[in-house]
Amino acid sequence: MKKGRSARSGEESIGERHSAPRVEGVDYGVLDELVGYAVRRAQIRIFEDFAASLSHFGITPARFSTLQLIAANPGLKQTQLGDILGIARSGVMVLIDSLVEQGLVRREPQPDDRRAYGVFLTPAGQTAFEQIRREVLAHDRRISARLSEQERARLLHLLEKLASST
């Protein structure tokens, strides 16, 4: 991922049949027929735009997902968060540690289980989350701008169908 890349440059190819630059004269063979390859190419372009849009916050897609879940579910246990995100306990710890370090999240022992900790947004985290959320929504509108509302809804449905089939 290139730092300093403008969100606009990532926008130009979003929605085209091939979102990442194609190398002229290269035979891609079966790759052009693979759903996973197409999804990965789109993901790379989307993540580039996300990074360019939110780099000043120090927020990654995983950190945003974590903040969103904590904001909507104050006191969520770290273990529950890992289950929801589909990541190992050690991965959740790294995510939470980074958000604690940024002053966005705090841990509190759970009264019903002294071994478990709930996670909450700090007051600074609540303020930052609202700004981050607005920028993520703008990013999402930008990367899906070439889709009609119907196409966007259909894409979300199809991606959910793929995600739940594994």
C-alpha positions as CSV (number, residue, x, y, z in Angstrom):
1,M,0.0,0.0,0.0
2,K,1.4,3.4,-1.0
3,K,1.3,6.1,1.7
4,G,0.1,9.5,0.6
5,R,-2.1,8.0,-2.2
6,S,-5.1,10.1,-2.6
7,A,-8.5,8.6,-2.1
8,R,-9.5,10.0,-5.6
9,S,-6.8,7.9,-7.3
10,G,-8.3,4.8,-5.8
11,E,-11.7,5.8,-6.8
12,E,-11.0,5.8,-10.5
13,S,-11.0,2.1,-11.0
14,I,-13.6,1.1,-8.3
15,G,-16.5,-0.6,-10.0
16,E,-14.7,-1.5,-13.2
17,R,-14.5,-5.2,-14.1
18,H,-10.9,-5.3,-12.9
19,S,-10.3,-3.0,-10.0
20,A,-6.6,-3.4,-9.7
21,P,-4.3,-2.2,-12.6
22,R,-3.9,-4.9,-15.3
23,V,-0.6,-5.5,-16.8
24,E,-0.9,-5.4,-20.6
25,G,0.3,-8.5,-22.4
26,V,-0.2,-10.8,-19.4
27,D,-2.5,-13.8,-19.7
28,Y,-4.3,-14.1,-16.4
29,G,-5.8,-17.5,-17.4
30,V,-8.3,-18.9,-15.0
31,L,-7.8,-16.0,-12.5
32,D,-10.3,-13.9,-14.3
33,E,-12.9,-16.6,-13.7
34,L,-12.3,-17.0,-9.9
35,V,-14.6,-15.2,-7.5
36,G,-12.0,-15.2,-4.8
37,Y,-9.5,-13.5,-7.1
38,A,-12.0,-10.8,-8.1
39,V,-13.0,-10.2,-4.4
40,R,-9.4,-9.9,-3.4
41,R,-8.6,-7.4,-6.2
42,A,-11.6,-5.3,-5.1
43,Q,-10.6,-5.7,-1.4
44,I,-7.1,-4.4,-2.1
45,R,-8.5,-1.3,-3.9
46,I,-11.0,-0.7,-1.1
47,F,-8.4,-1.0,1.6
48,E,-6.1,1.4,-0.2
49,D,-8.9,4.0,-0.3
50,F,-9.8,3.3,3.4
51,A,-6.1,3.7,4.4
52,A,-5.8,7.0,2.4
53,S,-9.1,8.3,3.9
54,L,-8.4,7.4,7.5
55,S,-4.7,7.3,7.9
56,H,-4.8,10.6,10.0
57,F,-6.8,8.7,12.6
58,G,-4.5,5.7,12.7
59,I,-7.5,3.5,12.1
60,T,-7.5,0.3,10.1
61,P,-10.6,-1.6,8.9
62,A,-10.1,-4.1,11.9
63,R,-9.8,-1.2,14.4
64,F,-12.9,0.5,12.9
65,S,-14.9,-2.8,13.1
66,T,-13.8,-3.1,16.7
67,L,-14.8,0.5,17.6
68,Q,-18.2,0.0,15.9
69,L,-18.9,-3.1,17.9
70,I,-17.8,-1.6,21.2
71,A,-19.8,1.6,20.5
72,A,-22.9,-0.4,19.8
73,N,-22.3,-2.9,22.6
74,P,-20.7,-1.2,25.6
75,G,-19.2,-3.7,28.0
76,L,-18.8,-6.4,25.4
77,K,-16.3,-9.0,26.7
78,Q,-13.0,-9.3,24.8
79,T,-13.7,-13.0,24.2
80,Q,-17.1,-12.2,22.7
81,L,-15.5,-9.6,20.5
82,G,-13.1,-12.2,19.2
83,D,-15.9,-14.6,18.4
84,I,-17.9,-11.8,16.6
85,L,-14.8,-10.7,14.5
86,G,-13.7,-14.3,14.0
87,I,-10.2,-13.7,15.3
88,A,-8.1,-15.5,17.9
89,R,-7.9,-14.2,21.5
90,S,-4.4,-13.0,20.9
91,G,-5.6,-10.9,17.9
92,V,-8.3,-9.3,20.0
93,M,-5.8,-8.4,22.6
94,V,-3.6,-6.7,20.0
95,L,-6.5,-4.8,18.7
96,I,-7.8,-3.7,22.1
97,D,-4.2,-2.8,23.2
98,S,-3.8,-0.5,20.2
99,L,-7.1,1.2,20.9
100,V,-6.3,1.6,24.6
101,E,-2.9,3.1,23.6
102,Q,-4.7,5.6,21.3
103,G,-6.9,6.6,24.3
104,L,-10.1,5.4,22.5
105,V,-11.0,2.4,24.6
106,R,-10.8,1.3,28.2
107,R,-11.1,-2.2,29.8
108,E,-13.1,-2.8,32.9
109,P,-13.3,-6.0,35.0
110,Q,-16.7,-7.7,34.7
111,P,-18.5,-7.9,38.0
112,D,-19.8,-11.4,37.3
113,D,-16.5,-12.8,36.2
114,R,-13.3,-11.4,37.6
115,R,-11.2,-13.1,34.8
116,A,-13.1,-11.3,32.0
117,Y,-12.9,-7.7,30.9
118,G,-15.5,-5.6,29.2
119,V,-14.5,-2.9,26.7
120,F,-15.9,0.6,26.5
121,L,-15.2,3.7,24.5
122,T,-13.6,6.5,26.4
123,P,-15.1,9.9,26.2
124,A,-12.3,10.8,23.7
125,G,-13.1,7.5,21.9
126,Q,-16.8,8.4,21.6
127,T,-15.9,11.8,20.0
128,A,-13.3,10.3,17.7
129,F,-15.6,7.4,16.7
130,E,-18.3,9.8,15.5
131,Q,-15.7,11.5,13.2
132,I,-14.2,8.2,12.1
133,R,-17.7,6.8,11.4
134,R,-18.6,9.8,9.2
135,E,-15.3,9.3,7.2
136,V,-15.9,5.6,6.8
137,L,-19.4,6.2,5.5
138,A,-18.0,8.8,3.0
139,H,-15.4,6.2,2.0
140,D,-18.1,3.6,1.5
141,R,-20.2,5.9,-0.6
142,R,-17.1,6.8,-2.7
143,I,-16.0,3.2,-3.4
144,S,-19.6,2.2,-4.3
145,A,-20.5,5.3,-6.3
146,R,-20.6,3.4,-9.6
147,L,-23.2,1.1,-8.3
148,S,-26.9,1.8,-8.2
149,E,-28.7,1.4,-4.9
150,Q,-30.1,-1.9,-6.2
151,E,-26.7,-3.1,-7.3
152,R,-25.1,-2.1,-4.0
153,A,-27.8,-4.0,-2.1
154,R,-27.4,-7.0,-4.3
155,L,-23.6,-7.0,-3.9
156,L,-24.0,-6.9,-0.1
157,H,-26.5,-9.7,-0.3
158,L,-24.2,-11.8,-2.5
159,L,-21.1,-11.2,-0.3
160,E,-23.1,-12.1,2.8
161,K,-24.2,-15.3,1.0
162,L,-20.6,-16.2,0.2
163,A,-19.4,-15.3,3.8
164,S,-22.1,-17.5,5.4
165,S,-21.5,-20.5,3.1
166,T,-18.1,-21.4,4.6
